[in-house]
Amino acid sequence: MIKNKLILLAFFALFALTLVSASSISDRTLGKESAPVTIEMFADFECPYCAMWYTETFPSIKENYINEGKVKLIIRHLPLESIHFNAKNYAIASQCAADQGKFFEYIDLLYNKDNKDSSNKDINSYAQDLGLSLEEFEYCINDSATLEVINKDIQRAKKKGVENSTPSFFINGKKFLGAQPYSEFESAINLALLDTSSTLCTDLNRDRMVDEADIAKLTDYAFGGVEIPEDAIVDFNEDGVVNILDVTFLTNYILRNGPAPSCALVEPSLVVANSCGDTNGDNVLDQTDLDAITSYAFENVEVPSNVNADLNNDGVVNIMDVTSMINHVNRGDSAPTCSDKLPIIPQDPDIEEETSLEENLIIVPSNSGSGGGGSGSVTISATNNDDNSQETTANTQTQNEETSLEDIEQRLDNLEEKVDESNKTLEKILKILAIFFKF
């Protein structure tokens, strides 16, 4: 029985780790884990502007902020192969250096060497200079898992709106482009330091984002021997230990719209709703969001509290919302705003609005009516119910006779409008069904 449990636990471990295969992110991180400001950099190791930032601006940031425990720097791969032919080779090599704990030393050589050659001989010479195991290094260079790490960083950059621009930075989640001088980084970092608002318990790397990087951080805590900060809440299933079950719990929450850990619900004011239709909070509307909204509409999957999936603002998540997302993702239509269509409150034309001035006021039609069914003016007269009951009855009968044709015409008009509206709705549904089944 114990053996079966161990096998099952190992299976879960392998399953969770495949979801966070970008496992070397901690080896590409510089600075104190609990630093209040995170700088996420997307870099190309053949980019001259990246080299300029690394050699001219980075040393001051390292001295004044990183070494002081105020800033944590994460470097991600974004090789621009179309203009830098050696960039991907350098990214792979640096990742292999990261696997042996020498990432920053390796890119220091890349950014400071004047003459670079993409040959394995040259790449290996850098590894040899750093005392890396060449056998492990060579194996890593040819391992498809290494390329997968590079590609995941590239996809992350695209989701964050960065494709062909290096260096690109995100300072506590806010985009900051280009090799700007130290003074600009100083201003942005100091502004971020002034933001004392707390982060969600699921934001383990404290970069103001809840994403795969937090799963990787939790994996480091559970399996990598990384010390858990005192103020971190990482026992998400509340069983007293931090292990694969917590990794799985967080993975389901971030990637699969699973239940939120209870610690994330302590301060609901911090849970900011994602933008319209953005089900996973990556600020991009894509196939993932389409799949999620489809599951909300047809598979009885509960819509998370921070997700606005009612794209047409009609109070329900159904085929109409799926169609809106299909049109945006697959047809290039404008993104939904969740406010294009106001909710329509149906009214029964048979229910007449009751208007009363006082109990003893009676509305009597004047004799200046416009004939058959026309809308004449009315006269308001105060009467005594006890003395004038017969007059009231007579006036009411006269009013009913004069307005009966008007009521009939009005009801016919209402019926005609209903028929037109039904035809339009049917036509719209048929179009939607045609689009839906096409995809």
Residue pairs with C-beta under 8 A, 6 or more apart in sequence:
9 244
12 244
12 245
12 248
13 223
13 244
13 247
15 248
16 215
16 219
16 244
16 247
16 248
16 251
17 23
17 219
17 223
17 247
19 212
19 215
19 251
19 255
20 212
20 215
20 216
20 219
20 247
20 251
21 145
21 148
21 149
21 152
22 149
22 152
22 153
22 212
22 213
22 216
23 149
23 216
23 219
24 95
24 98
24 99
24 103
24 149
25 74
25 213
25 216
25 217
26 216
26 217
26 220
26 224
26 226
27 98
27 99
27 101
27 103
28 74
28 75
28 76
28 98
28 103
29 72
29 73
29 74
29 75
30 62
30 66
30 72
30 73
30 75
30 104
31 66
31 69
31 71
31 72
31 73
32 66
32 69
32 72
33 72
33 205
33 226
33 229
34 69
34 206
34 229
34 231
35 66
35 69
35 70
35 71
35 72
35 206
36 70
36 192
36 193
36 206
37 65
37 70
37 71
37 72
37 171
37 172
37 189
37 192
37 193
38 71
38 72
38 73
38 74
38 170
38 171
38 172
38 205
38 206
38 207
38 208
39 61
39 71
39 72
39 73
39 74
39 169
39 170
39 171
39 189
40 74
40 76
40 169
40 170
40 207
41 73
41 74
41 75
41 76
41 167
41 168
41 169
42 76
42 77
42 78
42 153
42 157
42 162
42 166
42 167
42 168
42 169
43 50
43 54
43 75
43 76
43 77
43 78
43 107
43 166
43 167
44 50
44 78
44 79
44 80
44 84
44 87
44 91
44 166
44 167
45 79
45 87
45 90
45 91
45 94
45 107
45 110
45 111
46 79
46 84
46 85
46 86
46 87
46 90
46 110
46 116
47 80
47 84
47 87
47 166
47 167
49 166
49 167
49 178
49 179
50 111
50 166
50 167
50 179
51 111
51 112
52 179
53 167
53 179
54 107
54 108
54 111
55 111
55 112
56 182
57 179
57 180
57 181
57 182
57 185
60 182
61 71
61 73
61 182
61 185
61 189
62 73
64 186
65 71
65 189
66 72
66 73
70 189
70 193
71 189
72 205
72 206
74 205
74 207
74 213
75 103
75 107
76 153
76 156
76 157
77 91
77 94
77 95
77 149
77 150
77 153
77 154
78 153
78 154
78 157
78 162
78 166
78 168
79 87
79 88
79 90
79 91
79 150
79 154
80 87
80 164
80 166
81 87
81 88
82 164
85 118
86 116
86 117
86 118
88 150
89 118
89 123
90 110
90 116
90 118
90 123
91 150
92 141
92 146
92 147
92 150
93 106
93 123
93 126
93 127
93 137
93 141
94 103
94 106
94 107
94 110
95 103
95 140
95 146
95 149
95 150
96 127
96 132
96 136
96 137
96 140
96 141
96 146
97 103
97 105
97 106
97 107
97 126
97 127
97 130
97 132
97 137
98 106
99 136
99 140
99 146
100 132
100 133
100 136
100 137
102 130
102 132
105 130
106 126
106 127
106 130
109 126
109 129
109 130
110 116
110 126
116 122
120 138
120 141
123 141
124 134
124 137
124 138
127 134
127 137
128 134
140 146
152 212
156 212
157 163
157 168
158 284
159 282
159 283
159 284
160 170
160 175
160 282
160 283
161 175
161 283
161 284
162 168
162 175
162 177
165 177
165 178
167 178
167 179
168 175
168 176
168 177
168 178
169 175
169 176
169 177
170 176
170 207
171 185
171 188
171 189
171 192
172 192
172 195
172 207
172 208
173 207
173 208
173 209
174 188
174 192
176 185
176 188
197 270
198 267
198 270
199 206
199 208
199 270
200 210
200 264
200 267
200 270
200 271
201 232
201 233
201 261
201 263
201 264
201 266
202 210
202 214
202 236
202 250
202 253
202 254
202 260
202 261
202 263
202 264
203 209
203 210
203 214
204 214
204 217
204 218
204 221
204 232
204 234
205 213
205 214
205 217
207 213
209 281
210 254
210 281
211 254
211 281
211 282
212 254
212 255
214 250
214 254
215 247
215 250
215 251
215 254
215 255
217 226
218 234
218 242
218 246
218 247
218 250
219 247
220 226
221 228
221 232
221 234
221 242
222 242
222 243
222 244
222 246
222 247
223 244
228 234
228 242
233 263
234 242
234 246
235 241
235 242
235 246
236 246
236 249
236 250
236 253
236 261
236 263
237 245
237 246
237 249
237 261
238 262
239 245
249 258
249 261
250 261
252 258
252 259
253 259
253 260
253 261
253 264
254 280
255 280
257 279
257 280
257 292
257 295
257 301
257 304
257 307
260 304
260 305
264 271
265 271
271 305
271 306
272 306
273 306
273 307
273 308
274 280
274 281
274 306
274 307
274 308
275 283
275 308
276 308
276 311
276 335
276 336
276 337
276 338
276 339
277 285
277 289
277 293
277 308
277 309
277 311
277 324
277 325
277 328
277 335
277 336
277 338
278 284
278 285
278 289
278 307
278 308
279 288
279 289
279 292
279 293
279 304
279 307
279 309
280 288
280 289
280 292
281 306
282 288
285 325
285 328
285 329
285 335
285 336
286 329
287 329
289 325
289 329
290 322
290 325
290 326
290 329
290 330
292 301
292 307
292 309
293 309
293 311
293 317
293 321
293 322
293 325
294 322
295 301
296 302
296 303
296 309
296 317
296 321
297 317
297 318
297 319
297 321
297 322
298 322
303 309
303 317
308 338
309 317
309 321
310 316
310 317
310 321
310 338
311 320
311 321
311 324
311 325
311 336
311 338
312 320
312 321
312 324
312 336
312 338
312 340
312 341
313 338
313 339
313 340
313 341
313 342
313 343
314 320
314 341
314 343
314 344
315 343
319 432
319 433
319 436
320 432
322 436
323 432
323 435
323 436
324 336
325 336
326 435
326 436
326 439
327 333
327 435
328 334
328 335
328 336
330 439
349 410
349 411
349 414
350 411
357 380
358 382
360 382
360 383
360 384
360 385
361 380
361 381
361 382
362 380
362 381
362 383
362 392
362 395
362 396
363 378
363 379
363 380
363 399
364 378
364 379
364 380
364 381
364 395
364 399
365 376
365 377
365 378
365 379
365 398
365 399
365 402
365 403
366 376
366 377
366 378
366 379
367 376
368 376
368 377
369 375
369 376
369 377
369 402
370 376
372 405
373 405
373 406
373 408
373 409
374 406
375 406
376 402
383 391
383 392
385 392
